Amino acid sequence: MSILLVLLCCFCLDSGSATDTITSFQPVRDSDYIISNGSAFKLGFFSPVNSSNRYLGIWYDKKSILPTQWVANREKPLKDSSGVLTISEDGNLVILDGQKGILWSSNVTNSVANSSAQLLDSGNLVLRESTTGTIVWESFQHPSNTLLQRMKFGANVRTGEKVKFSSWKSPSDPSIGSFSFGIQLQSFIQIFIWKDSRPFWRSGPWNSRTFIGLPEMYSIYHDGVSLTEDQDGTYSFSFSYVKDSLFHYVITTEGDIRILWNAVKSECDVYGMCGAFGSCNSRSSPICSCLLGFEPKNTKEWNRGNWTSGCVRRTLLSQCAIVNSSIEAIKMDGFLKLKTMKVPDFADSLPAYESFGGLSSTNNEDYCRQQCLENCSCIAYAYDSGTGCMSWTTSLIDIQKFSSGGVDLYIRVAYSELDKVGDVKKVVTISVIIGAIFISICTFLLWRWMAKQKARKKKAMEILSSNRGEAQQNFDKDNLAQVEVQELPQFNVEKLAKATNNFHLSNKVGQGGFGPVYRGTLSDGQEVAVKRLSKASGQGLQEFMNEVVVISKLQHRNLVQLLGCCVEGEEKMLVYEYMPNKSLDAFLFDPHKEILLDWRKRLYIIEGIGRGLLYLHRDSRLRIIHRDLKASNILLDKELNPKISDFGMAKIFRSNEDQANTNRVVGTYGYMSPEYAMEGRFSEKSDVFSFGVLLLEILSGRRNSSFYHNEESLSLLGFAWKLWNASNIVALIDPIIYEPCFEMEILRCIHVGLLCVQEFAKDRPIVSVVISMLKSEIVDLPQPKQPAFIARQIALDTKSSQQRQRKCSDNNVSITMIQGR
């Protein structure tokens, strides 16, 4: 009787290890575990790689190589194997250490003593009241770093509560890391990744089908993503893939969202994916195809992508090739060779033949072939130097085509199928010959066309070189003396005239000192801006050549792109990418459009201008000083990305130069540094000064010149300095962008702007330091000194007022364009 009781207890303990429920009487100790009812997930204690700490976690039961999907005591690991997961007296799930101390708890305030916890097949651990079955807590509402299928993550628009996923600190430490992701509820619903509570990445707004910032995401039917809204104001996202329940998302320790699934490298690694006599190739579409000499067994299912029924022979094999020694088979079965294959399952080993042991692999393959031919049941063979001959007498299953490696597989087919292969080879040969002739003709025609284009381009470059010599006579040691003119795509006048409707006034989008700018559409549909040199221009040839030389050598996302030029006779034109949103000043100083530039957009524009300026000063092949950085020379594309334009005044520095002098002062008053405007000295710090003025304009929403004849202050710089000294710099902020949560960021930018506009160049930071200040990489900022043009502004204002009355400035001050290019 006692032996029977012992066996019964052992049976109960063994059965208990497979339960999916935890009660106060059925705890989970460190050596125990529970498994969900469908055997999808397992819960127990584990140690991460390279760590001896113990944690309670949930992971896939049948794919233990995948990482743990949920961890309970992330911040309080166990130092030994004494941990226990149980139901406490107040009905909460708790993890106890060896001294009965609570390391982790579900912390449910409305729990009852008779609660129980269950691990579901979805991977969700739920805590229920035993009497009503009501769920009072679930792990899906307290996730770790993994988004499982059917798990909802969202936010409540009323309470502000969010379900957020957080990365591990390291692969050996599951405590909360630097990165997290979840839903952000503002004007639009978006998914954000945060790094240390600061935005690190966003998906773009949700448009009811996709996140518009994720072009690779097509629809909810493709990616299985759906959005739901509960009555309590909670918006939740979830995803579901019926095909593969192991598919999930993980936020890594580096802040990436990675997709993990059932650890199969490709669909072709699934056993028998293409059925009998079917071959799988992950690089083909569809991935399954029948072997040569075979056809789908069920054509309708095969065409729908269900390949499990496999393939059957088109032509049956003959009987044994040689019935007896006196009868000769006229048409024998043969073998088709398939290269770099994964051999089928259920291979047989052919008997060894000692006389072949010392021969080459070719002779060994001949031996394998002969052995297979003599066996009427043999339908395929292969040879490998390590395994010897392999043959198959049953259906060929689980065949895969590799890009490299594998072995050559020989499939036995009827003689008529060999003839078809020969016919196919003839067709391929003839097609190749015809194709070669066609390609030769096309190549000849292309050569003729390129020769004509080259001749036309050579002629244009000769004109450019002539103009270059003329321009250099006017100003020595200029850009043209330091670099060679880079060959640009050449446009002819007829093409540009057609694109702009013969330069019709309706296509005119601006007018500058260089000449008019027209919007055009090329024959391929590309929109361009055509800058045409005016014969009456006060700038003209020098600026044209300068811009060709400078910008043709620059490639950066925050610089406007020069697509080509046109030089024919007296016509000289530059062709740029078209900027549909015109220039920054068209938005910043327009009361109807400035509301489109919120703080985040303005900060993005500031950082983009800074990156473009850093490229000009430090990162490009040439060191370039722009000399005319202002709001009207910052163009905006359709996404309001900033691009620096107008390089007609730019100067190239040699590698050993830090500053230069000029007798020809060009630019725009209000943006010019004092040493440049008064003494003709310019350097990188000159552009930094202009950037500082532009920065203060963007933050205040006011032009620097809007303070002329204003008794309160002589300029924006003077006004900002007055507010700074009065400790009231907040009054400078544009009310459109002001929000208390952004105040510190905006004030920091104003501080940086004042540092950029200091009177003496040596006090101003370089662009790389400015960018570090804006990004808060430099925490402590120095106190700014007095800006330029505080005491001297009256004289300059009088002079510039007189000059503004003229149509063209004597010193070539550029004119802000009416519309963007």
C-alpha positions in Angstrom: 0.0 0.0 0.0 2.8 2.5 0.9 4.6 1.7 -2.4 1.4 2.5 -4.3 1.1 5.9 -2.5 4.7 6.8 -3.4 4.1 6.0 -7.0 0.9 8.0 -7.0 2.7 11.0 -5.5 5.4 10.8 -8.1 2.8 10.7 -10.8 1.1 13.8 -9.3 4.4 15.6 -9.1 5.3 14.7 -12.7 1.9 15.8 -13.9 2.2 19.1 -12.0 5.3 20.1 -13.8 3.2 20.5 -17.0 0.4 22.6 -15.5 -0.3 26.1 -16.6 -1.6 27.5 -13.3 -0.1 28.9 -10.1 -1.8 29.0 -6.8 -0.7 29.4 -3.2 -0.6 25.6 -3.0 1.1 25.2 -6.4 4.1 27.7 -6.4 6.9 27.7 -9.0 10.3 27.1 -7.4 13.6 27.8 -9.2 13.9 24.2 -10.5 10.2 24.1 -11.6 8.3 25.6 -14.5 4.8 25.8 -15.9 3.8 25.5 -19.6 0.8 27.0 -21.3 -2.0 24.7 -22.3 -1.0 24.5 -25.9 2.7 24.1 -25.1 3.6 27.5 -26.7 5.2 29.2 -23.8 7.1 28.3 -20.6 7.5 30.2 -17.4 10.4 29.6 -15.0 13.6 30.9 -13.5 16.6 31.5 -15.8 20.0 33.1 -16.0 21.0 35.4 -19.0 24.1 34.6 -21.0 27.3 35.3 -19.1 25.4 36.0 -15.8 24.8 34.0 -12.6 21.8 36.1 -11.5 18.4 34.4 -11.5 15.3 36.0 -13.0 11.7 34.8 -13.5 10.8 34.9 -17.2 8.6 33.7 -20.0 10.0 32.2 -23.2 8.9 30.0 -26.2 8.7 26.4 -25.1 9.8 24.7 -28.4 12.3 27.4 -29.4 14.4 27.9 -26.4 17.2 29.5 -28.5 15.0 32.6 -28.9 15.5 35.2 -26.1 13.2 35.5 -23.1 10.1 37.5 -24.0 9.1 38.7 -20.5 11.1 39.2 -17.2 9.4 39.9 -13.9 12.2 40.9 -11.4 14.2 43.0 -13.9 15.6 45.4 -11.3 16.0 42.9 -8.4 17.7 39.7 -9.5 18.1 36.7 -7.3 21.7 35.9 -6.3 21.0 32.2 -5.9 18.4 29.5 -6.8 16.2 30.0 -3.8 13.5 32.0 -5.6 9.8 31.1 -5.5 6.9 32.5 -7.5 3.6 32.1 -5.5 0.3 33.8 -4.6 0.6 35.8 -1.4 -2.0 36.1 1.4 -3.4 39.3 -0.2 -3.9 37.5 -3.6 -0.9 39.1 -5.4 1.7 37.3 -7.5 5.0 37.6 -5.6 8.6 36.4 -6.0 10.2 35.5 -2.7 13.9 35.0 -1.9 15.3 32.4 0.5 14.5 34.6 3.5 10.8 35.0 2.3 11.5 38.6 1.3 9.4 40.0 -1.5 11.6 40.9 -4.5 8.7 41.5 -7.0 5.0 41.8 -6.7 2.0 42.3 -9.1 0.9 45.1 -6.7 -2.8 44.7 -7.3 -4.8 46.7 -4.7 -8.1 45.0 -5.4 -6.9 41.4 -5.3 -8.5 38.7 -3.2 -6.9 36.0 -1.2 -8.1 33.1 -3.4 -6.5 34.3 -6.6 -4.7 32.1 -9.2 -2.4 32.9 -12.1 -2.4 31.2 -15.5 0.1 31.2 -18.4 -1.9 31.5 -21.7 -0.8 30.3 -25.1 -0.4 33.9 -26.2 2.4 34.3 -23.7 0.3 36.4 -21.3 0.5 35.6 -17.6 -2.8 36.6 -16.0 -3.9 36.9 -12.4 -7.6 35.9 -11.8 -10.0 36.0 -9.0 -10.8 32.3 -8.6 -14.5 32.9 -7.8 -15.4 35.2 -10.7 -12.6 34.5 -13.1 -12.0 38.2 -13.5 -8.5 39.2 -14.7 -7.1 41.7 -12.2 -3.5 41.8 -13.6 -1.7 40.6 -16.7 1.9 40.7 -17.9 0.8 42.1 -21.3 0.1 45.4 -19.5 3.6 45.3 -18.0 5.8 44.3 -20.9 9.6 44.0 -21.0 11.4 44.4 -24.4 9.2 42.2 -26.6 6.0 42.8 -28.5 4.2 39.5 -29.0 1.3 38.8 -31.3 -2.1 40.0 -30.0 -0.3 42.0 -27.3 -1.8 45.5 -27.2 0.3 48.5 -26.5 -1.1 52.0 -26.3 -1.9 55.1 -24.3 -4.8 56.7 -22.7 -5.6 60.2 -24.0 -7.4 61.1 -20.8 -5.1 59.8 -18.1 -1.8 59.9 -20.0 -1.0 56.3 -19.0 1.1 54.4 -21.5 2.2 50.8 -22.1 5.8 51.1 -23.0 8.5 48.5 -23.9 12.0 49.0 -22.6 15.2 47.5 -23.8 17.6 45.4 -21.7 20.6 47.2 -20.4 22.8 44.5 -22.0 22.4 40.9 -23.3 23.5 39.8 -19.8 21.4 42.3 -17.9 17.6 42.5 -18.4 17.2 45.5 -16.2 15.7 48.6 -17.8 18.0 50.0 -20.5 18.2 53.4 -22.2 15.6 52.8 -24.9 11.9 52.4 -24.8 9.1 52.6 -27.4 5.3 53.2 -27.3 2.5 55.4 -28.5 2.7 59.2 -28.5 -0.7 60.9 -28.5 -0.6 64.4 -29.8 -2.4 65.8 -32.9 -1.7 62.5 -34.6 -1.0 59.1 -33.2 2.6 58.0 -33.7 5.0 55.4 -32.4 8.1 56.7 -30.7 11.4 55.3 -29.6 12.9 57.2 -26.7 16.4 57.2 -25.5 16.6 58.3 -21.8 13.2 59.8 -22.2 14.2 61.9 -25.2 12.8 61.2 -28.7 15.1 59.0 -30.6 12.9 57.8 -33.5 9.3 58.2 -34.7 7.1 56.4 -37.2 5.3 59.4 -38.6 1.5 59.8 -38.2 -0.9 56.9 -38.5 -3.3 57.4 -41.4 -5.7 54.6 -40.5 -3.8 52.1 -42.7 -0.1 52.8 -42.3 2.5 55.0 -40.6 3.3 57.5 -43.3 6.9 57.7 -42.2 7.4 54.0 -43.0 7.2 53.7 -46.8 8.0 50.0 -46.6 4.7 49.4 -44.7 1.9 48.9 -47.1 -1.3 48.2 -45.2 -2.8 46.5 -42.2 -3.5 43.5 -44.3 0.2 43.2 -45.2 1.7 43.8 -41.8 -1.1 42.6 -39.6 -1.2 45.9 -37.7 -4.4 47.3 -36.3 -5.5 50.2 -34.1 -8.4 50.1 -31.7 -10.0 52.8 -29.5 -11.6 51.8 -26.2 -14.5 53.7 -24.6 -12.2 54.9 -21.8 -10.0 56.8 -24.3 -7.3 54.2 -24.8 -5.7 53.8 -28.2 -4.0 50.5 -28.7 -2.0 48.9 -31.5 -1.6 45.2 -32.0 -0.5 42.8 -34.7 -1.2 39.3 -35.7 0.3 36.8 -38.1 -1.7 33.7 -38.4 1.0 32.0 -40.4 3.6 32.1 -37.7 2.8 32.4 -34.1 6.4 32.9 -33.1 6.8 36.2 -35.0 7.5 39.1 -32.7 9.3 42.4 -32.3 12.1 43.2 -29.9 13.7 46.6 -28.9 17.4 46.0 -28.7 20.0 47.5 -26.4 21.0 49.7 -29.3 17.5 51.2 -29.8 16.6 49.2 -32.9 13.3 47.4 -33.5 14.2 43.9 -34.8 11.9 41.2 -36.1 12.5 37.7 -34.8 10.5 34.6 -35.5 10.9 30.9 -35.5 14.7 30.9 -36.1 14.3 29.3 -39.6 16.7 31.2 -41.9 14.2 31.2 -44.8 11.0 29.6 -45.8 12.9 27.0 -47.8 14.4 25.7 -44.5 10.9 24.4 -43.6 10.9 20.7 -44.1 9.1 19.6 -47.3 8.0 23.1 -48.2 7.6 22.2 -51.9 6.3 18.6 -51.5 7.5 15.5 -53.3 9.7 16.2 -56.4 9.5 19.9 -55.8 12.6 22.2 -55.4 12.7 25.3 -53.2 14.8 28.4 -54.0 14.4 31.3 -51.7 15.7 33.7 -54.4 13.0 32.8 -56.9 9.4 33.8 -57.1 7.5 31.7 -56.4 10.0 29.8 -54.2 8.8 26.4 -55.3 9.2 24.7 -58.7 8.9 21.2 -60.0 12.0 19.3 -61.0 12.8 19.0 -64.7 10.5 16.3 -66.2 7.8 16.8 -63.5 4.6 18.9 -63.2 2.4 20.0 -60.3 0.2 17.2 -59.0 -2.6 19.7 -58.2 -2.2 22.7 -60.5 -4.9 24.9 -58.9 -3.4 24.5 -55.4 0.1 25.0 -56.7 -0.8 28.2 -58.5 -2.4 29.5 -55.2 0.9 28.9 -53.4 0.0 25.7 -51.7 2.9 23.4 -52.7 2.5 20.6 -50.2 0.9 18.2 -52.8 4.2 18.2 -54.7 4.8 17.2 -58.3 4.5 14.0 -60.5 6.3 12.8 -63.6 5.2 14.0 -67.0 6.5 10.8 -68.7 6.8 7.5 -66.9 10.1 5.7 -66.9 10.7 2.7 -69.1 11.4 -0.8 -67.6 14.9 -1.8 -67.0 17.2 -0.4 -69.7 18.7 -3.8 -70.5 16.3 -6.8 -70.2 19.0 -9.3 -71.0 22.3 -9.4 -72.8 20.7 -10.3 -76.2 18.3 -7.3 -76.3 19.6 -3.8 -76.8 17.5 -0.9 -75.5 17.2 1.7 -78.2 15.9 4.5 -76.0 17.3 4.4 -72.5 16.3 6.5 -69.5 18.8 9.2 -68.7 19.7 11.7 -65.9 19.3 15.4 -65.6 21.9 17.3 -63.6 20.9 19.8 -60.9 23.8 21.8 -59.5 24.4 23.1 -55.9 21.5 21.2 -54.3 20.4 20.1 -50.9 19.9 16.4 -51.4 16.5 14.9 -50.6 15.7 12.9 -47.5 15.7 9.1 -47.3 18.9 8.5 -49.2 20.3 5.0 -49.7 24.0 4.2 -49.8 25.2 2.3 -52.9 27.6 -0.6 -52.3 31.3 0.4 -52.6 33.4 -0.8 -55.5 37.0 -1.2 -54.4 38.4 -0.8 -57.9 37.0 2.8 -57.9 38.5 3.6 -54.6 41.6 5.4 -55.9 40.0 7.1 -58.9 38.9 10.7 -59.4 35.5 12.0 -58.4 34.4 11.9 -62.1 35.0 8.1 -62.3 33.3 7.7 -58.9 30.2 9.6 -60.3 30.3 7.3 -63.3 30.2 4.3 -61.0 27.2 5.8 -59.1 25.4 6.4 -62.4 26.0 2.9 -63.6 24.8 1.4 -60.3 21.6 3.6 -60.4 20.9 2.6 -64.0 21.1 -1.1 -63.2 18.6 -0.7 -60.4 15.1 -0.3 -61.9 13.9 1.3 -58.6 16.6 4.0 -58.5 15.2 7.4 -59.5 18.1 9.7 -58.5 21.7 9.6 -57.4 24.4 12.0 -56.1 28.0 11.7 -55.2 30.0 13.4 -52.4 33.6 12.7 -51.6 32.8 12.5 -47.9 29.7 10.3 -48.1 30.3 8.4 -51.4 27.3 7.4 -53.6 23.8 8.2 -52.6 20.7 7.0 -54.3 16.9 7.3 -53.9 14.1 4.8 -54.6 11.2 6.7 -53.0 9.7 10.1 -53.5 12.2 12.9 -53.4 11.3 15.2 -50.5 12.8 18.4 -49.0 15.0 19.5 -52.0 16.5 23.0 -51.9 18.5 25.0 -54.4 21.6 26.8 -53.0 23.5 29.7 -54.4 26.7 27.9 -53.6 27.8 24.7 -51.9 25.6 21.6 -51.9 26.2 18.8 -54.3 25.1 17.9 -57.9 21.9 15.8 -57.9 21.1 13.6 -60.9 17.4 13.0 -61.5 16.3 9.9 -63.6 13.9 10.9 -66.4 12.5 9.3 -69.6 14.4 9.6 -72.9 11.7 11.9 -74.3 12.4 14.4 -71.5 16.0 14.5 -72.4 15.0 15.5 -76.0 12.9 18.3 -74.5 16.0 19.6 -72.7 17.9 19.5 -75.9 15.2 21.5 -77.7 15.3 24.0 -74.9 19.1 24.4 -75.3 18.6 25.1 -79.0 16.0 27.8 -78.3 18.3 29.3 -75.6 21.2 29.3 -78.0 19.2 31.0 -80.8 17.8 33.5 -78.4 21.3 34.4 -77.1 22.6 35.0 -80.7 19.6 37.2 -81.6 20.0 39.1 -78.3 23.7 39.7 -78.9 22.9 41.1 -82.4 20.2 43.4 -80.9 22.5 44.6 -78.1 25.3 45.3 -80.7 22.9 47.5 -82.7 21.7 49.3 -79.6 25.3 49.8 -78.4 26.3 51.4 -81.8 23.3 53.8 -81.7 24.1 54.7 -78.1 27.7 55.4 -79.1 26.6 57.7 -81.9 24.3 59.6 -79.5 27.0 59.9 -76.8 29.5 61.1 -79.4 27.1 63.9 -80.4 26.5 64.8 -76.7 30.2 64.9 -76.0 30.8 67.2 -79.0 28.1 69.5 -77.8 29.4 69.4 -74.2 33.0 70.1 -75.4 31.8 73.2 -77.2 29.9 74.4 -74.1 33.0 73.8 -72.0 35.1 75.9 -74.4 32.7 78.7 -73.9 32.9 78.2 -70.1 36.7 78.2 -70.3 36.6 81.4 -72.3 34.2 83.0 -69.7 36.5 81.7 -66.9 39.4 83.6 -68.4 37.3 86.8 -68.7 36.1 86.4 -65.1 39.5 85.8 -63.7 40.8 89.0 -65.2 38.3 90.9 -63.1 39.3 89.3 -59.7 42.6 87.6 -59.0 43.1 84.8 -56.4 39.4 84.0 -56.6 37.7 80.6 -56.6 38.4 80.2 -60.3 42.1 80.4 -59.7 42.0 77.6 -57.1 39.9 74.8 -58.7 39.1 73.5 -62.1 35.6 73.8 -63.5 33.9 70.5 -63.0 32.1 69.1 -66.0 28.4 69.4 -65.4 25.4 68.0 -67.3 24.8 70.4 -70.2 21.3 71.6 -71.1 20.5 73.3 -74.5 18.5 76.4 -74.7 15.7 74.7 -76.7 15.2 72.1 -73.9 15.0 74.7 -71.2 12.8 77.0 -73.2 10.4 74.1 -73.7 10.5 73.3 -70.0 9.6 76.9 -69.0 7.1 77.5 -71.8 9.6 79.8 -73.5 10.4 81.5 -70.2 6.8 82.7 -69.8 6.0 85.2 -67.1 3.5 82.8 -65.5 6.5 80.5 -64.8 8.6 83.2 -63.2 9.1 82.5 -59.5 11.7 85.0 -58.5 14.0 87.8 -59.3 17.5 88.4 -57.9 20.6 90.4 -58.6 21.7 87.5 -60.9 18.5 87.6 -63.0 15.0 86.0 -63.1 14.3 82.4 -61.9 11.7 80.2 -63.7 9.9 77.1 -62.8 10.2 74.4 -65.5 9.3 70.8 -66.1 11.7 68.6 -68.1 10.6 66.0 -70.6 10.9 63.2 -68.0 8.6 65.1 -65.6 11.2 66.4 -63.3 10.5 69.9 -61.9 13.5 72.3 -62.0 14.3 75.9 -61.3 16.1 77.7 -64.1 18.2 80.7 -63.1 18.8 82.9 -66.1 21.6 85.5 -66.3 20.2 88.8 -67.1 22.1 91.0 -69.6 21.3 94.0 -67.4 22.5 92.3 -64.2 24.8 94.1 -61.9 26.3 90.8 -60.8 26.5 88.5 -63.9 29.4 86.6 -65.2 31.5 86.5 -62.0 28.6 85.1 -59.9 27.6 82.7 -62.6 31.1 81.2 -62.9 31.6 81.3 -59.1 28.4 79.3 -58.5 29.3 76.7 -61.3 32.7 76.1 -59.7 31.5 76.0 -56.0 28.3 74.2 -55.9 29.1 71.7 -58.7 31.6 70.1 -56.2 29.2 69.9 -53.3 26.8 67.1 -52.4 24.8 67.4 -49.1 21.2 67.0 -48.1 21.1 70.5 -46.7 22.5 72.2 -49.8 20.4 72.9 -52.9 21.5 70.6 -55.8 22.8 72.0 -59.0 21.5 69.8 -61.8 23.4 71.4 -64.7 24.1 74.5 -66.7 23.5 76.0 -70.1 26.1 78.0 -72.0 25.1 78.9 -75.6 26.1 82.2 -77.2 25.0 84.9 -74.9 22.7 82.7 -72.8 24.0 81.5 -69.5 21.7 79.6 -67.2 21.9 77.4 -64.1 19.4 74.5 -63.5 18.6 73.6 -59.9 16.2 71.2 -58.2 12.9 72.9 -57.6 11.9 73.9 -54.1 8.0 74.0 -53.9 7.9 75.7 -50.5 10.1 78.6 -51.6 12.3 80.2 -49.0 12.3 80.3 -45.3 11.4 84.0 -45.1 8.2 83.3 -47.0 7.1 81.2 -44.1 8.8 82.8 -41.1 7.7 86.4 -41.7 4.2 85.6 -43.1 1.5 85.8 -40.4 -0.6 83.2 -42.3 2.2 80.7 -42.8 4.3 81.0 -39.7 1.9 78.9 -37.7 3.0 76.0 -39.8 6.5 76.3 -38.3 6.0 75.0 -34.7 9.0 74.7 -32.3 10.0 71.2 -33.4 9.9 72.2 -37.1 12.0 75.3 -36.4 14.5 73.3 -34.4 14.8 70.9 -37.3 15.4 73.7 -39.7 18.0 75.2 -37.4 19.9 71.9 -37.1 19.7 71.4 -40.9 21.2 74.8 -41.6 23.9 74.1 -39.1 24.7 70.7 -40.7 24.9 72.3 -44.1 27.2 75.1 -42.8 29.4 72.5 -41.1 29.7 70.6 -44.4 30.8 73.8 -46.2 33.4 74.8 -43.5 34.8 71.4 -42.5 33.5 68.3 -44.2 33.5 69.1 -47.9 36.5 68.7 -50.2 36.6 72.5 -50.4 36.6 74.9 -47.5 33.8 77.4 -48.5 32.6 80.6 -46.8 29.1 81.4 -48.0 29.1 85.1 -47.2 25.4 85.6 -47.9 23.6 83.3 -45.4 20.1 84.7 -44.7 16.5 83.6 -44.5 15.8 84.2 -48.2 18.7 82.0 -49.2 17.3 79.0 -47.1 15.0 77.1 -49.4 12.4 74.6 -48.3 11.4 71.4 -50.1 8.0 69.8 -49.9 8.7 68.3 -46.4 10.1 71.7 -45.2 13.7 70.3 -45.2 16.1 73.3 -45.3 18.6 73.7 -48.1 21.3 76.5 -48.3 21.3 78.2 -51.7 22.8 81.0 -53.7 26.6 80.5 -53.8 27.3 83.4 -56.1 29.1 85.2 -53.3 30.8 82.1 -51.8 34.6 82.0 -51.4 36.9 79.0 -51.4 39.7 78.8 -48.8 43.0 77.0 -49.3 43.8 74.4 -46.7 46.3 76.7 -44.9 44.0 79.8 -44.9 41.9 80.9 -41.9 40.7 84.3 -43.1 41.0 86.6 -46.2 40.5 90.2 -47.2 38.5 91.6 -50.1 38.0 95.1 -51.6 34.6 94.0 -52.9 32.2 93.7 -49.9 29.1 91.7 -50.9 26.2 90.3 -49.0 23.2 91.7 -47.0 23.3 94.3 -44.2 22.0 92.9 -41.0 23.6 89.6 -41.6 27.2 90.8 -42.3 29.7 90.5 -39.5 31.3 93.8 -38.4 34.8 92.9 -39.4 33.5 92.0 -42.9 31.2 95.0 -43.4 33.7 97.6 -42.2 37.2 96.1 -43.0 36.5 93.5 -45.7 37.9 90.7 -43.5 36.0 87.4 -43.7 36.4 83.9 -42.3 34.3 81.0 -41.0 33.3 83.3 -38.1 31.6 85.6 -40.6 29.2 82.8 -41.5 28.8 82.0 -37.8 27.7 85.6 -37.3 25.1 85.3 -40.1 23.9 82.0 -38.7 23.4 83.7 -35.2 21.3 86.5 -36.8 19.3 83.9 -38.6 18.9 81.8 -35.5 17.5 84.8 -33.5 15.1 85.6 -36.4 13.8 82.0 -36.4 13.3 82.0 -32.6 11.7 85.5 -32.4 9.7 85.4 -35.7 11.0 88.9 -36.5 13.4 90.3 -39.1 16.6 91.8 -38.0 15.7 94.8 -40.1 12.2 95.2 -38.6 13.5 97.3 -35.8 14.7 100.2 -38.0 13.2 103.5 -36.8 12.0 101.8 -33.7 12.7 103.8 -30.5 12.7 100.7 -28.4 15.8 99.2 -30.1 18.0 99.7 -33.2 18.0 96.0 -34.3 17.0 92.5 -33.3 20.4 92.0 -31.9 20.1 95.2 -29.8 16.6 94.1 -28.6 17.8 90.6 -27.7 20.8 92.0 -25.8 18.6 94.5 -23.9 16.2 91.7 -22.9 19.2 89.5 -21.9 20.6 92.1 -19.6 17.2 92.7 -18.1 16.9 88.9 -17.4 13.7 88.9 -19.6 15.0 87.0 -22.6 11.7 85.0 -22.6 10.0 88.0 -24.1 12.0 87.5 -27.3 10.4 84.1 -28.0 7.8 84.0 -30.8 4.4 83.4 -29.2 3.6 80.9 -31.9 6.2 78.5 -30.7 6.2 79.2 -27.0 5.1 76.3 -24.7 6.4 75.9 -21.1 7.6 72.4 -21.9 9.9 73.8 -24.6 11.1 76.9 -22.8 14.5 75.6 -21.7 15.3 74.3 -25.2 14.3 77.6 -26.8 16.3 79.7 -24.3 19.3 77.6 -24.9 19.1 78.3 -28.6 18.8 82.0 -27.9 21.9 81.8 -25.7 23.7 80.1 -28.6 22.5 82.7 -31.0 23.9 85.5 -28.8 27.2 83.7 -28.7 27.3 83.6 -32.5 26.7 87.4 -32.9 29.4 88.7 -30.5 31.2 91.7 -31.9 34.7 90.2 -32.0 35.3 87.1 -34.2 37.6 85.5 -31.7 34.8 85.3 -29.2 32.4 83.5 -31.6 32.3 79.6 -31.5 33.0 77.6 -34.7 30.1 75.8 -36.4 31.0 72.4 -34.9 30.9 73.8 -31.4 27.6 75.6 -32.2 26.0 72.3 -33.2 27.3 70.6 -30.0 25.8 73.5 -28.0 22.4 73.1 -29.7 22.4 69.4 -29.1 23.3 69.9 -25.4 26.5 67.9 -25.9 28.2 71.0 -24.3 26.2 71.5 -21.1 27.7 74.7 -19.6 27.5 77.7 -22.1 29.7 80.8 -21.6 28.1 84.1 -21.0 27.7 86.1 -24.2 29.4 89.4 -24.8 27.9 92.4 -26.4 26.7 91.8 -29.9 27.9 93.8 -32.9 26.1 96.9 -34.3 24.7 98.1 -31.0 26.4 101.5 -31.0 27.2 101.7 -34.7 23.9 100.7 -36.0 22.6 104.2 -36.6 25.3 105.1 -39.2 24.9 101.7 -40.9 21.1 102.1 -40.9 21.3 105.5 -42.6 23.7 104.2 -45.2 21.7 101.1 -45.9 18.4 103.0 -46.1 19.9 105.2 -48.8 21.1 102.2 -50.7 17.8 100.4 -50.5 16.3 103.3 -52.5 18.4 102.2 -55.4 17.4 99.4 -57.7 20.9 97.8 -57.6 23.4 98.3 -54.8 26.9 99.6 -55.7 28.4 96.9 -53.7 26.2 94.1 -55.0 24.0 93.6 -52.0 21.8 90.7 -53.0 18.0 91.2 -53.3 15.6 88.8 -51.4 13.6 86.9 -54.0 9.9 87.2 -54.2 9.3 83.5 -54.4 11.4 80.4 -53.7 13.2 78.5 -56.3 
